[in-house]
C-alpha cells in the first residue's frame, strides 16, 4: 500500500506546477488554478507522509520527486508544447531509470 501512496503522491506532485502555470496569465491571476496547485501540494504531502511510514525516507523522496519531475516534463511537452530534444528525453529517461533502480534496491 505504501508504494501506491507514493505513486499517488508523485501524481499529485505533477498537479501543482500545472496549476501554477495556468494560475497566472498576462490578464492576471486565475484563483481556481492557484487553489488547484495548493490542493495538489497538500495532497501530495499527505500521500508522501503515508508512504514514508514504510518506505525509507531517501527512497520515498527520490521516487516522489522523480515521478513529479518526469510527469511534469511529459505534461509540458503534451499540453504546453515544450521542446522535445533528444538530450531532454534521454535525461528524463535517466530519472526514470533511477526511480526504477530505487524501487528494486
C-alpha positions in Angstrom: 0.0 0.0 0.0 2.9 2.4 0.7 4.0 2.2 -2.9 0.5 3.1 -4.1 0.6 6.1 -1.7 3.9 7.1 -3.1 2.7 6.9 -6.7 -0.3 8.9 -5.8 1.9 11.5 -4.1 4.0 11.7 -7.3 0.9 12.1 -9.5 -0.3 14.9 -7.2 3.2 16.4 -7.4 2.6 16.9 -11.2 -0.6 18.9 -10.5 0.9 21.8 -8.7 3.3 23.1 -11.4 0.4 22.8 -13.9 -1.8 24.8 -11.5 0.8 27.5 -11.1 1.4 27.6 -14.9 -2.3 28.1 -15.5 -2.8 30.2 -12.4 -1.2 33.4 -13.8 -1.6 34.9 -17.2 -1.0 38.3 -18.7 -4.5 39.1 -17.8 -3.7 38.4 -14.1 -4.4 35.7 -11.5 -6.7 32.8 -12.1 -7.6 31.8 -8.5 -9.2 28.4 -9.4 -5.9 27.2 -10.8 -3.9 28.6 -7.9 -6.2 26.8 -5.5 -5.7 23.7 -7.6 -1.9 24.0 -7.2 -2.2 24.4 -3.4 -4.6 21.4 -3.1 -2.2 19.3 -5.1 0.7 20.4 -2.9 -1.2 19.4 0.3 -2.5 16.1 -1.1 1.0 15.2 -2.4 2.5 15.9 1.0 -0.2 13.8 2.8 0.4 10.8 0.5 4.2 11.2 0.9 3.7 11.2 4.7 1.7 7.9 4.5 4.3 6.3 2.2 7.3 7.2 4.4 5.8 5.2 7.3 7.0 2.1 5.4 9.4 3.2 2.6 12.8 4.7 3.7 12.7 8.5 3.6 15.5 8.9 1.0 13.9 6.4 -1.4 10.5 7.8 -1.0 11.7 11.4 -1.6 13.7 10.4 -4.7 10.8 8.4 -6.2 8.3 11.2 -5.3 10.4 13.9 -7.0 11.2 11.7 -9.9 7.6 11.0 -10.7 6.8 14.6 -10.3 9.7 15.8 -12.5 9.2 13.3 -15.3 5.4 13.6 -15.2 5.7 17.4 -15.3 8.2 17.1 -18.2 5.7 14.9 -20.1 2.8 17.3 -19.4 4.9 20.2 -20.5 5.5 18.5 -23.9 2.0 17.3 -24.4 0.0 20.2 -23.1 2.3 23.2 -23.4 4.4 22.5 -26.4 7.7 22.3 -24.5 10.8 21.3 -26.5 11.4 17.6 -27.2 15.1 17.3 -27.9 16.9 14.0 -27.7 19.0 15.2 -24.8 15.9 16.2 -22.8 14.2 12.9 -23.4 17.4 10.9 -22.6 17.8 12.9 -19.4 14.2 12.2 -18.3 14.9 8.5 -19.1 17.8 8.6 -16.7 15.5 9.9 -14.0 13.1 7.0 -14.7 15.9 4.5 -14.6 17.0 5.9 -11.2 13.4 5.6 -9.8 13.1 2.0 -11.0 16.5 1.2 -9.5 15.4 2.6 -6.2 12.2 0.6 -6.2 14.2 -2.6 -6.7 17.1 -1.8 -4.4 
